[in-house]
């Protein structure tokens, strides 16, 4: 019997997601860009848009985060 998605480990959830992306023949650069955008947006919500806290949580410099916001067109 197949486990519910919420019961899967992080690795197993990622395998499911990656399998779907490969099936749709999404280029790796697009998949990585979308993942990065969603990851940063989610951190932004957690830290109420405080870029200093977001950058610290993501382990990157605040200027790097600013550049990612611009490159990924995150508002």
Secondary structure, 3 states (H helix, E strand, C coil): CCCCHHHCCHHHHHHHHHHHHHHCCCCHHHHHHHHHHHHHHHHHHHCCCCHHHHHHHHCCCHHHHHHHHHHHCCC
